Amino acid sequence: MSYNSGMDNNKFRQKSPTKRFLSILGLCMFLFYFIIGLLIIFWKDFPIDIDKTYKNMFGILLIVYSFMRFARLWQNNFR
């Protein structure tokens, strides 16, 4: 038996329930920040009176942050 066959089995091993839950929670948080960012950018009658430039910058910041979270999630769970 070669050394690589043991590593191949570990790659396809099922995650523990805790890790699976944290992966799903991380994916939900990515979607939450992404959707909130889009809502802030495209919501015409935004309840807080804020300049459109700052509103767009905040929405873009949330979208960038959501992709940073997704990259970290991908790196930790799907590599």
Distance bins in CASP14 RR format, pairs under 12 A and 6 or more apart:
PFRMAT RR
TARGET T0000
AUTHOR 0000-0000-0000
RMODE 2
METHOD distances of the structure
MODEL  1
1 7 0 0 0 0 0 1 0 0 0 0 0
1 8 0 0 0 0 0 1 0 0 0 0 0
1 9 0 0 0 0 0 1 0 0 0 0 0
2 8 0 0 0 0 1 0 0 0 0 0 0
2 9 0 0 0 0 0 1 0 0 0 0 0
3 9 0 0 0 0 0 1 0 0 0 0 0
3 10 0 0 0 0 0 1 0 0 0 0 0
4 10 0 0 0 0 0 1 0 0 0 0 0
4 11 0 0 0 0 0 1 0 0 0 0 0
5 11 0 0 0 0 0 1 0 0 0 0 0
5 12 0 0 0 0 0 1 0 0 0 0 0
6 12 0 0 0 0 0 1 0 0 0 0 0
6 13 0 0 0 0 0 1 0 0 0 0 0
7 13 0 0 0 0 0 1 0 0 0 0 0
11 78 0 0 0 0 0 1 0 0 0 0 0
11 79 0 0 0 0 1 0 0 0 0 0 0
13 19 0 0 0 0 0 1 0 0 0 0 0
14 20 0 0 0 0 1 0 0 0 0 0 0
15 21 0 0 0 0 1 0 0 0 0 0 0
15 22 0 0 0 0 1 0 0 0 0 0 0
15 23 1 0 0 1 0 0 0 0 0 0 0
15 24 0 0 0 0 0 1 0 0 0 0 0
15 76 0 0 0 0 0 1 0 0 0 0 0
15 77 1 0 0 1 0 0 0 0 0 0 0
15 78 0 0 0 0 0 1 0 0 0 0 0
16 22 0 0 0 0 1 0 0 0 0 0 0
16 23 0 0 0 0 0 1 0 0 0 0 0
16 77 0 0 0 0 0 1 0 0 0 0 0
17 23 0 0 0 0 0 1 0 0 0 0 0
17 24 0 0 0 0 0 1 0 0 0 0 0
18 24 0 0 0 0 0 1 0 0 0 0 0
18 25 0 0 0 0 0 1 0 0 0 0 0
19 25 0 0 0 0 0 1 0 0 0 0 0
19 26 0 0 0 0 0 1 0 0 0 0 0
19 73 0 0 0 0 0 1 0 0 0 0 0
19 76 0 0 0 0 1 0 0 0 0 0 0
19 77 1 0 0 1 0 0 0 0 0 0 0
19 78 0 0 0 0 0 1 0 0 0 0 0
20 26 0 0 0 0 0 1 0 0 0 0 0
20 27 0 0 0 0 0 1 0 0 0 0 0
20 77 0 0 0 0 1 0 0 0 0 0 0
21 27 0 0 0 0 0 1 0 0 0 0 0
21 28 0 0 0 0 0 1 0 0 0 0 0
21 77 0 0 0 0 0 1 0 0 0 0 0
22 28 0 0 0 0 0 1 0 0 0 0 0
22 29 0 0 0 0 0 1 0 0 0 0 0
22 72 0 0 0 0 0 1 0 0 0 0 0
22 73 0 0 0 0 1 0 0 0 0 0 0
22 76 0 0 0 0 1 0 0 0 0 0 0
22 77 0 0 0 0 1 0 0 0 0 0 0
23 29 0 0 0 0 0 1 0 0 0 0 0
23 30 0 0 0 0 0 1 0 0 0 0 0
23 70 0 0 0 0 0 1 0 0 0 0 0
23 72 0 0 0 0 0 1 0 0 0 0 0
23 73 1 0 0 1 0 0 0 0 0 0 0
23 74 0 0 0 0 0 1 0 0 0 0 0
23 76 0 0 0 0 1 0 0 0 0 0 0
23 77 1 0 1 0 0 0 0 0 0 0 0
23 78 0 0 0 0 1 0 0 0 0 0 0
24 30 0 0 0 0 0 1 0 0 0 0 0
24 31 0 0 0 0 0 1 0 0 0 0 0
24 73 0 0 0 0 0 1 0 0 0 0 0
24 77 0 0 0 0 0 1 0 0 0 0 0
25 31 0 0 0 0 0 1 0 0 0 0 0
25 32 0 0 0 0 0 1 0 0 0 0 0
25 69 0 0 0 0 0 1 0 0 0 0 0
25 73 0 0 0 0 1 0 0 0 0 0 0
25 77 0 0 0 0 0 1 0 0 0 0 0
26 32 0 0 0 0 1 0 0 0 0 0 0
26 33 0 0 0 0 0 1 0 0 0 0 0
26 34 0 0 0 0 0 1 0 0 0 0 0
26 66 0 0 0 0 0 1 0 0 0 0 0
26 69 1 0 0 1 0 0 0 0 0 0 0
26 70 0 0 0 0 1 0 0 0 0 0 0
26 71 0 0 0 0 0 1 0 0 0 0 0
26 72 0 0 0 0 1 0 0 0 0 0 0
26 73 1 0 1 0 0 0 0 0 0 0 0
26 74 0 0 0 0 0 1 0 0 0 0 0
26 76 0 0 0 0 1 0 0 0 0 0 0
26 77 0 0 0 0 1 0 0 0 0 0 0
27 33 0 0 0 0 0 1 0 0 0 0 0
27 34 0 0 0 0 0 1 0 0 0 0 0
27 66 0 0 0 0 0 1 0 0 0 0 0
27 69 0 0 0 0 1 0 0 0 0 0 0
27 70 1 0 0 1 0 0 0 0 0 0 0
27 72 0 0 0 0 0 1 0 0 0 0 0
27 73 1 0 0 1 0 0 0 0 0 0 0
27 74 0 0 0 0 1 0 0 0 0 0 0
27 76 0 0 0 0 0 1 0 0 0 0 0
27 77 0 0 0 0 1 0 0 0 0 0 0
27 78 0 0 0 0 0 1 0 0 0 0 0
28 34 0 0 0 0 0 1 0 0 0 0 0
28 35 0 0 0 0 0 1 0 0 0 0 0
28 66 0 0 0 0 0 1 0 0 0 0 0
28 69 0 0 0 0 0 1 0 0 0 0 0
28 70 0 0 0 0 0 1 0 0 0 0 0
28 73 0 0 0 0 0 1 0 0 0 0 0
29 35 0 0 0 0 0 1 0 0 0 0 0
29 36 0 0 0 0 0 1 0 0 0 0 0
29 62 0 0 0 0 0 1 0 0 0 0 0
29 65 0 0 0 0 0 1 0 0 0 0 0
29 66 1 0 0 1 0 0 0 0 0 0 0
29 68 0 0 0 0 0 1 0 0 0 0 0
29 69 1 0 0 1 0 0 0 0 0 0 0
29 70 0 0 0 0 1 0 0 0 0 0 0
29 72 0 0 0 0 0 1 0 0 0 0 0
29 73 0 0 0 0 1 0 0 0 0 0 0
30 36 0 0 0 0 0 1 0 0 0 0 0
30 37 0 0 0 0 0 1 0 0 0 0 0
30 62 0 0 0 0 0 1 0 0 0 0 0
30 63 0 0 0 0 0 1 0 0 0 0 0
30 64 0 0 0 0 0 1 0 0 0 0 0
30 65 0 0 0 0 1 0 0 0 0 0 0
30 66 1 0 1 0 0 0 0 0 0 0 0
30 67 1 0 0 1 0 0 0 0 0 0 0
30 68 0 0 0 0 1 0 0 0 0 0 0
30 69 1 0 1 0 0 0 0 0 0 0 0
30 70 1 0 1 0 0 0 0 0 0 0 0
30 71 0 0 0 0 1 0 0 0 0 0 0
30 72 0 0 0 0 1 0 0 0 0 0 0
30 73 1 0 0 1 0 0 0 0 0 0 0
30 74 0 0 0 0 1 0 0 0 0 0 0
30 77 0 0 0 0 0 1 0 0 0 0 0
31 37 0 0 0 0 0 1 0 0 0 0 0
31 38 0 0 0 0 0 1 0 0 0 0 0
31 62 0 0 0 0 0 1 0 0 0 0 0
31 63 0 0 0 0 0 1 0 0 0 0 0
31 66 1 0 0 1 0 0 0 0 0 0 0
31 67 0 0 0 0 0 1 0 0 0 0 0
31 69 0 0 0 0 1 0 0 0 0 0 0
31 70 0 0 0 0 1 0 0 0 0 0 0
31 73 0 0 0 0 0 1 0 0 0 0 0
32 38 0 0 0 0 0 1 0 0 0 0 0
32 39 0 0 0 0 0 1 0 0 0 0 0
32 62 0 0 0 0 1 0 0 0 0 0 0
32 63 0 0 0 0 0 1 0 0 0 0 0
32 65 0 0 0 0 0 1 0 0 0 0 0
32 66 1 0 0 1 0 0 0 0 0 0 0
32 69 0 0 0 0 1 0 0 0 0 0 0
32 70 0 0 0 0 0 1 0 0 0 0 0
33 39 0 0 0 0 0 1 0 0 0 0 0
33 40 0 0 0 0 0 1 0 0 0 0 0
33 58 0 0 0 0 0 1 0 0 0 0 0
33 59 0 0 0 0 1 0 0 0 0 0 0
33 60 0 0 0 0 0 1 0 0 0 0 0
33 61 0 0 0 0 1 0 0 0 0 0 0
33 62 1 0 1 0 0 0 0 0 0 0 0
33 63 1 0 0 1 0 0 0 0 0 0 0
33 64 0 0 0 0 1 0 0 0 0 0 0
33 65 1 0 1 0 0 0 0 0 0 0 0
33 66 1 1 0 0 0 0 0 0 0 0 0
33 67 0 0 0 0 1 0 0 0 0 0 0
33 68 0 0 0 0 1 0 0 0 0 0 0
33 69 1 0 0 1 0 0 0 0 0 0 0
33 70 0 0 0 0 1 0 0 0 0 0 0
33 73 0 0 0 0 0 1 0 0 0 0 0
34 40 0 0 0 0 0 1 0 0 0 0 0
34 41 0 0 0 0 0 1 0 0 0 0 0
34 59 0 0 0 0 1 0 0 0 0 0 0
34 60 0 0 0 0 0 1 0 0 0 0 0
34 61 0 0 0 0 0 1 0 0 0 0 0
34 62 1 0 0 1 0 0 0 0 0 0 0
34 63 1 0 1 0 0 0 0 0 0 0 0
34 64 0 0 0 0 1 0 0 0 0 0 0
34 65 0 0 0 0 1 0 0 0 0 0 0
34 66 1 0 1 0 0 0 0 0 0 0 0
34 67 1 0 0 1 0 0 0 0 0 0 0
34 68 0 0 0 0 0 1 0 0 0 0 0
34 69 0 0 0 0 1 0 0 0 0 0 0
34 70 0 0 0 0 1 0 0 0 0 0 0
35 41 0 0 0 0 0 1 0 0 0 0 0
35 42 0 0 0 0 0 1 0 0 0 0 0
35 43 0 0 0 0 0 1 0 0 0 0 0
35 59 0 0 0 0 0 1 0 0 0 0 0
35 62 0 0 0 0 1 0 0 0 0 0 0
35 63 0 0 0 0 1 0 0 0 0 0 0
35 66 0 0 0 0 1 0 0 0 0 0 0
36 42 0 0 0 0 0 1 0 0 0 0 0
36 43 0 0 0 0 0 1 0 0 0 0 0
36 46 0 0 0 0 0 1 0 0 0 0 0
36 58 0 0 0 0 1 0 0 0 0 0 0
36 59 1 0 0 1 0 0 0 0 0 0 0
36 60 0 0 0 0 0 1 0 0 0 0 0
36 61 0 0 0 0 0 1 0 0 0 0 0
36 62 1 0 1 0 0 0 0 0 0 0 0
36 63 0 0 0 0 1 0 0 0 0 0 0
36 65 0 0 0 0 0 1 0 0 0 0 0
36 66 0 0 0 0 1 0 0 0 0 0 0
37 43 0 0 0 0 1 0 0 0 0 0 0
37 46 0 0 0 0 0 1 0 0 0 0 0
37 55 0 0 0 0 1 0 0 0 0 0 0
37 56 0 0 0 0 1 0 0 0 0 0 0
37 57 0 0 0 0 0 1 0 0 0 0 0
37 58 1 0 0 1 0 0 0 0 0 0 0
37 59 1 0 1 0 0 0 0 0 0 0 0
37 60 1 0 0 1 0 0 0 0 0 0 0
37 61 0 0 0 0 1 0 0 0 0 0 0
37 62 1 1 0 0 0 0 0 0 0 0 0
37 63 1 0 1 0 0 0 0 0 0 0 0
37 64 0 0 0 0 1 0 0 0 0 0 0
37 65 0 0 0 0 1 0 0 0 0 0 0
37 66 1 0 0 1 0 0 0 0 0 0 0
37 67 0 0 0 0 0 1 0 0 0 0 0
38 56 0 0 0 0 0 1 0 0 0 0 0
38 58 0 0 0 0 0 1 0 0 0 0 0
38 59 1 0 0 1 0 0 0 0 0 0 0
38 60 0 0 0 0 0 1 0 0 0 0 0
38 62 0 0 0 0 1 0 0 0 0 0 0
38 63 1 0 0 1 0 0 0 0 0 0 0
38 66 0 0 0 0 1 0 0 0 0 0 0
39 45 0 0 0 0 0 1 0 0 0 0 0
39 46 0 0 0 0 1 0 0 0 0 0 0
39 47 0 0 0 0 0 1 0 0 0 0 0
39 55 0 0 0 0 0 1 0 0 0 0 0
39 58 0 0 0 0 0 1 0 0 0 0 0
39 59 0 0 0 0 1 0 0 0 0 0 0
39 62 0 0 0 0 1 0 0 0 0 0 0
39 63 0 0 0 0 0 1 0 0 0 0 0
40 46 1 0 0 1 0 0 0 0 0 0 0
40 47 0 0 0 0 0 1 0 0 0 0 0
40 48 0 0 0 0 1 0 0 0 0 0 0
40 50 0 0 0 0 1 0 0 0 0 0 0
40 52 0 0 0 0 0 1 0 0 0 0 0
40 54 0 0 0 0 0 1 0 0 0 0 0
40 55 1 0 1 0 0 0 0 0 0 0 0
40 56 0 0 0 0 1 0 0 0 0 0 0
40 57 0 0 0 0 1 0 0 0 0 0 0
40 58 1 0 1 0 0 0 0 0 0 0 0
40 59 1 0 1 0 0 0 0 0 0 0 0
40 60 0 0 0 0 1 0 0 0 0 0 0
40 61 0 0 0 0 1 0 0 0 0 0 0
40 62 1 0 0 1 0 0 0 0 0 0 0
40 63 0 0 0 0 1 0 0 0 0 0 0
41 50 0 0 0 0 0 1 0 0 0 0 0
41 52 0 0 0 0 1 0 0 0 0 0 0
41 53 0 0 0 0 0 1 0 0 0 0 0
41 54 0 0 0 0 0 1 0 0 0 0 0
41 55 1 0 0 1 0 0 0 0 0 0 0
41 56 1 0 1 0 0 0 0 0 0 0 0
41 57 0 0 0 0 1 0 0 0 0 0 0
41 58 0 0 0 0 1 0 0 0 0 0 0
41 59 1 0 1 0 0 0 0 0 0 0 0
41 60 1 0 0 1 0 0 0 0 0 0 0
41 61 0 0 0 0 0 1 0 0 0 0 0
41 62 0 0 0 0 1 0 0 0 0 0 0
41 63 0 0 0 0 1 0 0 0 0 0 0
42 52 0 0 0 0 0 1 0 0 0 0 0
42 55 0 0 0 0 1 0 0 0 0 0 0
42 56 0 0 0 0 1 0 0 0 0 0 0
42 59 0 0 0 0 1 0 0 0 0 0 0
42 60 0 0 0 0 0 1 0 0 0 0 0
42 63 0 0 0 0 0 1 0 0 0 0 0
43 50 0 0 0 0 0 1 0 0 0 0 0
43 52 0 0 0 0 0 1 0 0 0 0 0
43 55 0 0 0 0 1 0 0 0 0 0 0
43 56 0 0 0 0 0 1 0 0 0 0 0
43 58 0 0 0 0 0 1 0 0 0 0 0
43 59 0 0 0 0 0 1 0 0 0 0 0
44 52 0 0 0 0 0 1 0 0 0 0 0
44 55 0 0 0 0 0 1 0 0 0 0 0
45 55 0 0 0 0 0 1 0 0 0 0 0
46 52 0 0 0 0 1 0 0 0 0 0 0
46 54 0 0 0 0 0 1 0 0 0 0 0
46 55 1 0 0 1 0 0 0 0 0 0 0
46 56 0 0 0 0 0 1 0 0 0 0 0
46 58 0 0 0 0 0 1 0 0 0 0 0
46 59 0 0 0 0 0 1 0 0 0 0 0
47 55 0 0 0 0 0 1 0 0 0 0 0
48 54 0 0 0 0 0 1 0 0 0 0 0
48 55 0 0 0 0 1 0 0 0 0 0 0
48 58 0 0 0 0 0 1 0 0 0 0 0
49 55 0 0 0 0 1 0 0 0 0 0 0
50 56 0 0 0 0 1 0 0 0 0 0 0
50 57 0 0 0 0 0 1 0 0 0 0 0
50 58 0 0 0 0 1 0 0 0 0 0 0
50 59 0 0 0 0 0 1 0 0 0 0 0
51 57 0 0 0 0 1 0 0 0 0 0 0
51 58 0 0 0 0 0 1 0 0 0 0 0
52 58 0 0 0 0 0 1 0 0 0 0 0
52 59 0 0 0 0 0 1 0 0 0 0 0
53 59 0 0 0 0 0 1 0 0 0 0 0
53 60 0 0 0 0 0 1 0 0 0 0 0
54 60 0 0 0 0 0 1 0 0 0 0 0
54 61 0 0 0 0 0 1 0 0 0 0 0
55 61 0 0 0 0 0 1 0 0 0 0 0
55 62 0 0 0 0 0 1 0 0 0 0 0
56 62 0 0 0 0 0 1 0 0 0 0 0
56 63 0 0 0 0 0 1 0 0 0 0 0
57 63 0 0 0 0 0 1 0 0 0 0 0
57 64 0 0 0 0 0 1 0 0 0 0 0
58 64 0 0 0 0 0 1 0 0 0 0 0
58 65 0 0 0 0 0 1 0 0 0 0 0
59 65 0 0 0 0 1 0 0 0 0 0 0
59 66 0 0 0 0 1 0 0 0 0 0 0
60 66 0 0 0 0 0 1 0 0 0 0 0
60 67 0 0 0 0 0 1 0 0 0 0 0
61 67 0 0 0 0 0 1 0 0 0 0 0
61 68 0 0 0 0 0 1 0 0 0 0 0
62 68 0 0 0 0 0 1 0 0 0 0 0
62 69 0 0 0 0 0 1 0 0 0 0 0
63 69 0 0 0 0 0 1 0 0 0 0 0
63 70 0 0 0 0 0 1 0 0 0 0 0
64 70 0 0 0 0 0 1 0 0 0 0 0
64 71 0 0 0 0 0 1 0 0 0 0 0
65 71 0 0 0 0 0 1 0 0 0 0 0
65 72 0 0 0 0 0 1 0 0 0 0 0
66 72 0 0 0 0 0 1 0 0 0 0 0
66 73 0 0 0 0 0 1 0 0 0 0 0
67 73 0 0 0 0 0 1 0 0 0 0 0
67 74 0 0 0 0 0 1 0 0 0 0 0
68 74 0 0 0 0 0 1 0 0 0 0 0
68 75 0 0 0 0 0 1 0 0 0 0 0
69 75 0 0 0 0 0 1 0 0 0 0 0
69 76 0 0 0 0 0 1 0 0 0 0 0
70 76 0 0 0 0 0 1 0 0 0 0 0
70 77 0 0 0 0 0 1 0 0 0 0 0
70 78 0 0 0 0 0 1 0 0 0 0 0
71 77 0 0 0 0 0 1 0 0 0 0 0
71 78 0 0 0 0 0 1 0 0 0 0 0
71 79 0 0 0 0 0 1 0 0 0 0 0
72 78 0 0 0 0 0 1 0 0 0 0 0
72 79 0 0 0 0 0 1 0 0 0 0 0
73 79 0 0 0 0 0 1 0 0 0 0 0
END
